[in-house]
C-alpha cells in the first residue's frame, strides 16, 4: 500500500463549459488534477479519477486523497466528490475501508449487474418502452437538421479516443433521437435515463469491439430515421438494445470468472508480498512501505 503525503505544486486553468486543462506539474511522479469548471461536476471528477487509475498513476492498493482534499483540489463541494467516489466504487475501481480511506481495488472496470436500486434488466426494459417508440416517431417527424445532428454525433463517436468520450457521444445520440420526435417529454425522460445508465455504459464499453458494433447499430437506426421509415427505425433500435443485453450477459460471465479482477494488480516497487497457498484458502497479507505523494 502506498501512502500519499505533502502535495507538490500544480498549475490549473479553469475553462467554462469545457474540460479543464491539465498542465504539467513540477515532478514526473506527481498526479495532475484539474479544477472542474463544467455543468456536470461529478461526472468530470469521476472521469479524471478514472483516467488516473487506468493510466497507472494510482495503482492497486494505493490510497486516494481524502474527500476533503479532493474537494479542495478539484474546486468542488464534498457531496460532488462523494458522488464521484460512489461511481468509482460501482465500477469496481475503488473500495472504501472504514477508518482508513478509499483504496484502488482494480485498474479495470468490472460489470455491475445493479446500479443503485436498478438492475440491468430493469434498465433495458424501460429503455425498450421509451427508445423504440422514440425511434419510430423520430423517423416520422424528423427534420433535416435532426438528421444532420445525428450524423455529426456519430462522426464524433467514431474518432473518440477514450471510453468516457465514447459513452458521452452514445448518450448524445440517443438524446438527439428523442429530440427529433418533437416531444420534449421524450427528451427529458431519456436524458434522465442516460444519467442512470452512465455506469452500465462505461462497463459495456470495455468489451472488445463493442464500440465498433454499437456504431454500426446506431448507423442502422440513423439510416432508417433518414429514410422516414418508422418501422425500420423501431426494429433497428430494438436490435441495438438486444445487442446491449447480450453484452451485459457477456460481462456478467466474465465477472463470474474473475469477480474482483485481481489479475490486473501489479506489485509496487519495494513492495514485499507474502501470499499463502491458494489451495489452503488462507488470507493474503501484504507489507508495504510509504512511497511518493499525490500532488
Long-range contacts (C-beta under 8 A, 24 or more apart in sequence): 1-61, 1-62, 1-63, 1-103, 1-286, 1-288, 2-59, 2-61, 2-62, 2-63, 2-268, 2-288, 2-290, 2-291, 2-292, 3-63, 3-290, 3-291, 3-293, 4-62, 4-63, 4-64, 4-65, 4-292, 4-293, 4-294, 5-290, 5-292, 5-293, 6-293, 7-73, 7-293, 7-294, 7-295, 8-293, 8-295, 9-295, 10-295, 12-75, 14-75, 19-44, 20-44, 25-295, 26-295, 27-295, 29-292, 30-292, 30-294, 30-295, 31-57, 31-58, 31-294, 31-295, 32-295, 33-70, 33-73, 33-74, 33-295, 34-74, 35-73, 35-74, 35-75, 36-74, 36-75, 36-76, 36-80, 37-75, 41-74, 41-76, 41-80, 42-76, 42-80, 42-83, 42-84, 42-87, 43-84, 43-198, 45-70, 45-74, 45-76, 45-80, 45-81, 45-84, 46-84, 46-87, 46-88, 47-164, 48-74, 49-84, 49-85, 49-88, 49-93, 50-88, 50-91, 50-93, 50-109, 50-164, 50-202, 51-162, 51-164, 53-88, 53-93, 53-94, 53-104, 53-107, 54-107, 54-108, 56-107, 56-266, 58-104, 58-294, 59-104, 59-107, 59-266, 59-268, 60-104, 60-105, 60-106, 60-107, 60-264, 60-265, 60-266, 61-103, 61-104, 61-265, 61-268, 61-286, 61-288, 62-103, 62-104, 63-100, 63-101, 63-102, 63-103, 63-104, 64-94, 64-101, 64-102, 64-103, 64-104, 64-294, 65-294, 66-101, 87-198, 87-199, 90-115, 90-199, 91-199, 91-202, 91-203, 92-260, 92-261, 105-260, 106-260, 106-261, 106-262, 106-264, 106-265, 107-264, 108-206, 108-261, 108-264, 109-202, 109-203, 109-206, 110-203, 110-255, 110-259, 110-260, 110-261, 111-203, 111-248, 111-251, 111-252, 111-254, 111-255, 112-199, 112-200, 112-203, 113-248, 113-252, 113-255, 115-196, 115-197, 115-199, 115-200, 116-196, 118-196, 120-200, 120-248, 123-193, 123-196, 123-197, 123-200, 124-241, 124-244, 124-245, 124-248, 126-193, 127-193, 127-197, 127-241, 127-244, 128-238, 128-241, 130-186, 130-189, 130-190, 130-193, 131-174, 131-177, 131-178, 131-190, 131-237, 131-241, 132-234, 132-237, 132-238, 132-241, 133-234, 134-177, 134-178, 134-181, 134-186, 134-190, 134-237, 135-177, 135-221, 135-224, 135-225, 135-230, 135-233, 135-234, 135-236, 135-237, 136-230, 136-231, 136-233, 136-234, 137-180, 137-181, 137-182, 137-183, 137-186, 137-230, 138-177, 138-178, 138-180, 138-181, 138-225, 138-233, 139-224, 139-225, 139-227, 139-228, 139-229, 139-230, 139-232, 139-233, 140-228, 140-230, 141-180, 141-181, 141-182, 142-180, 142-225, 142-226, 142-228, 143-180, 146-176, 146-179, 146-180, 146-225, 147-180, 147-222, 147-225, 147-226, 149-176, 149-179, 150-176, 150-177, 150-180, 150-222, 150-225, 151-222, 154-215, 154-218, 154-219, 154-222, 157-215, 157-218, 158-215, 160-211, 163-202, 163-205, 163-206, 164-202, 166-205, 166-211, 167-198, 167-201, 167-202, 167-205, 170-201, 170-205, 170-214, 170-218, 171-197, 171-198, 171-201, 173-218, 177-221, 177-225, 177-237, 180-225, 200-248, 203-251, 204-244, 204-247, 204-248, 204-251, 206-251, 207-247, 207-250, 207-251, 210-247, 213-243, 214-240, 214-243, 217-243
